[in-house]
Amino acid sequence: MIYFPDDNLTVVVLANLNEQAPQRIAGNLARVAHGETVVLSSERKEIAVSPEILRQYVGVYDLGQMAPNYKMMITLENGQLIAQASGGGQTPLSAGSETKFFPKA
């Protein structure tokens, strides 16, 4: 559930899943409700990014209040960024730009 009190908008997605897909769907629906453009996974274009730029993203990220006790580790393996959440599996990342990345399909 996402609530935007200033816009009098609440987005709720119900699902029988124990993963982040419902929250991601709710976020995309909220973007559409706010007039933003949502790029679907099938529409994303991968670009090549130099290893020097990719190295800048390596580290452990704390998501703070958004997800207490949740860390995201980003590593670089064979020219590929890899994301691994606390207690989760590894997810290869693709570059949409030099500053935006998405899970590789």
Protein Blocks (a to p, Z undefined) as FASTA:
>chain_A
ZZdfknopacdddddddbfklmmmmmmmmmmmnopacddfklpccddddfklmmmmgccd
dekjmlghiacddddeehiacdddehiacdddddfbfkbccddZZ
